[in-house]
Amino acid sequence: MFGFKLKEKCVTVMLLAALMVSGASIVQAQSSRRQRRETNANRQARIARIVKDTYSHRWEVGGGGGYLRYRSGENLQKNSEITFWMTGTRYLNPKLGIVADIRGAYGNAKIGTNPYLKFDPQISQYTFMAGPSYRFYAKEKVAASAFAVGGVGLGKFDTGSKTIPSSLLGTWPSGYRPAFSVGVNLDYNFYPNLAARFTPTYVGTTFGGTLQNNAGFNIGLLYRFGRNK
């Protein structure tokens, strides 16, 4: 009889111990889930603060270089040009901005097929444009915006030809003509105020009274400053 009671007490103690261990495990699991939820919430809040800090800047300025394929005359082959670019953007809100854009392109006109002129003179074009920009994607590390700008282009097609005029070179006449450009800016943020920018772009110029369809890309750095209130 005494042995039976002892066994009963042992079983009771073991059941109580098992219940305590199970309860502790449940409490620990609940606490762990609660901590994970808090950790995720803290992480999301931190990312939200960084995104707000990054895209609440009032101003962006950028610059760098690039590449452009350009047809320098009606009957000439397209030539490769090295470019530079500078932009300044005033953001009215985190998405919509107004862009001022300056670009330059330098290359050599391909007139080597001309039987009388066996050289490829240096040419250059400059554009001064402005227009809207719209940021349609904005995350912690990456952003994308589309722009459309228009203005005036300055072409210099006979300044490197040793006084031979553009009419004999087969290039476009030098001077000022309307120009426009559209493209997409792809930004990678190093910090909220500093980013790398890559821009596939189309540039339309109208030298000689015709439309030149030119495509290329720009790459460089972007700096943000000021705050929208």
C-alpha positions in Angstrom: 0.0 0.0 0.0 2.8 2.3 0.9 4.6 1.5 -2.4 1.5 2.3 -4.4 1.1 5.7 -2.7 4.8 6.4 -3.4 4.4 5.5 -7.0 1.3 7.7 -7.2 3.2 10.7 -5.7 6.1 10.1 -8.2 3.7 10.1 -11.1 2.0 13.2 -9.8 5.4 15.0 -9.4 6.5 14.0 -12.9 3.2 15.2 -14.4 3.6 18.5 -12.6 7.2 18.8 -13.8 6.1 18.1 -17.4 3.3 20.7 -17.2 5.8 23.2 -15.8 8.3 22.5 -18.6 5.5 22.7 -21.3 4.2 25.9 -19.8 7.7 27.4 -19.8 8.2 26.3 -23.4 4.9 28.0 -24.4 5.8 31.2 -22.6 9.3 31.2 -24.2 7.9 30.6 -27.7 5.3 33.4 -27.2 8.1 35.7 -25.9 10.3 34.7 -28.9 7.5 35.4 -31.4 6.8 38.7 -29.6 10.5 39.7 -29.9 10.5 38.8 -33.6 7.5 40.9 -34.2 9.1 43.8 -32.4 12.3 43.3 -34.3 10.5 43.3 -37.6 8.5 46.3 -36.6 11.7 48.1 -35.5 13.4 47.2 -38.8 10.4 48.4 -40.9 10.3 51.6 -38.9 14.0 52.2 -39.5 13.7 51.6 -43.2 10.7 54.0 -43.3 12.8 56.7 -41.6 15.6 56.2 -44.1 13.2 56.4 -47.1 11.7 59.6 -45.7 15.1 61.0 -45.0 16.3 60.2 -48.5 13.4 61.5 -50.5 12.4 64.6 -48.5 15.4 66.6 -49.9 14.4 69.7 -51.8 17.4 69.8 -54.1 19.4 67.3 -56.2 22.5 68.1 -58.2 24.4 65.7 -60.3 27.1 65.3 -62.9 29.3 62.8 -64.8 30.0 61.4 -68.2 28.5 59.1 -70.8 28.3 57.9 -74.3 26.1 58.9 -77.3 25.7 57.6 -80.9 25.1 60.6 -83.2 24.6 61.2 -86.9 26.5 64.3 -87.8 25.3 64.7 -91.4 22.4 63.5 -93.6 24.6 61.1 -95.6 27.2 60.3 -92.9 27.6 57.3 -90.7 26.8 57.6 -87.0 29.8 58.3 -84.9 30.5 57.6 -81.2 30.7 60.6 -78.8 31.9 61.1 -75.3 29.6 63.2 -73.2 29.3 65.1 -70.0 26.2 66.1 -68.1 25.1 68.3 -65.2 21.6 68.6 -63.7 19.9 70.4 -60.9 16.4 69.4 -59.7 14.0 71.3 -57.5 11.6 68.8 -55.9 8.1 70.2 -55.2 7.3 67.0 -53.3 8.9 63.6 -52.9 7.8 62.6 -56.4 7.6 65.6 -58.7 10.6 67.8 -59.6 11.7 70.4 -62.1 15.0 69.7 -63.9 17.6 72.0 -65.4 19.9 70.0 -67.7 23.2 70.9 -69.4 25.0 68.4 -71.7 27.9 68.3 -74.0 29.1 65.7 -76.6 32.4 65.4 -78.4 33.3 63.1 -81.3 34.6 62.9 -84.9 32.4 63.1 -87.9 32.8 60.1 -90.2 33.5 61.8 -93.6 36.2 59.4 -94.6 34.2 58.2 -97.6 34.5 61.7 -99.2 37.0 61.2 -102.0 38.5 64.7 -101.5 38.6 64.9 -97.7 40.4 62.0 -96.0 40.0 63.0 -92.3 37.3 62.9 -89.6 37.1 66.4 -88.1 36.2 66.9 -84.5 32.6 68.0 -83.8 30.7 68.9 -80.7 27.1 69.6 -79.5 25.7 71.2 -76.4 22.2 71.2 -75.1 20.5 73.4 -72.5 17.1 72.0 -71.5 14.5 72.0 -68.7 11.4 70.1 -67.8 9.6 67.8 -65.3 10.9 64.7 -63.6 8.7 62.2 -61.8 10.0 59.7 -59.3 7.8 56.6 -59.6 9.9 54.1 -57.5 11.6 55.0 -54.2 13.1 52.4 -51.8 15.8 52.4 -49.2 18.6 51.7 -51.7 17.2 52.2 -55.2 15.0 54.8 -56.9 13.8 55.3 -60.5 12.4 58.5 -62.1 11.4 59.5 -65.6 12.0 62.9 -67.2 11.2 64.8 -70.3 13.1 68.0 -71.0 13.3 70.4 -73.9 15.3 73.5 -74.9 18.0 74.5 -77.4 21.0 72.7 -78.8 24.2 74.3 -80.1 26.1 72.4 -82.8 29.7 73.0 -83.8 30.3 70.9 -86.9 33.1 72.7 -88.6 35.2 74.2 -85.8 37.7 71.3 -86.0 37.8 71.1 -89.8 40.7 73.4 -90.5 38.4 76.2 -91.8 36.6 73.8 -94.2 32.9 74.7 -94.0 30.2 72.2 -93.0 28.6 72.5 -96.4 31.7 70.8 -97.9 32.2 68.4 -95.1 28.6 67.0 -95.4 27.9 67.8 -91.8 25.0 69.7 -90.4 25.3 73.5 -90.4 26.6 74.9 -87.1 24.3 76.9 -84.9 21.4 76.8 -82.5 18.4 74.5 -83.0 15.6 73.1 -80.8 16.5 69.9 -78.8 14.7 67.6 -76.4 15.4 64.5 -74.4 13.6 61.7 -72.5 15.0 59.0 -70.3 14.9 57.1 -67.0 17.2 57.8 -64.1 18.2 54.8 -62.1 19.7 55.7 -58.7 21.6 53.6 -56.1 21.8 55.2 -52.7 25.1 55.0 -50.8 23.7 57.4 -48.2 20.4 59.4 -48.0 22.1 62.4 -49.6 24.6 60.6 -52.0 23.8 58.2 -54.9 25.2 56.8 -58.1 23.1 57.5 -61.2 22.7 55.6 -64.5 20.5 57.0 -67.2 19.7 55.4 -70.5 18.6 58.4 -72.6 17.3 59.5 -76.0 18.3 62.9 -77.3 16.6 64.5 -80.3 18.3 67.4 -82.1 17.1 69.3 -85.2 20.2 70.6 -86.9 19.8 71.2 -90.6 16.1 71.3 -90.3 15.8 67.5 -89.8 15.4 65.3 -86.8 18.4 63.4 -85.4 17.5 60.5 -83.2 20.4 59.8 -80.8 20.6 57.3 -78.1 23.2 56.7 -75.3 23.6 56.7 -71.6 24.9 58.8 -68.7 26.6 57.8 -65.5 27.7 59.8 -62.5 27.0 60.9 -58.9 24.1 62.6 -57.4 24.0 64.8 -54.2 20.9 65.8 -52.3 20.4 68.7 -49.9 17.8 70.9 -48.3 14.5 69.8 -46.9 10.9 70.1 -48.1 8.8 71.2 -45.1 
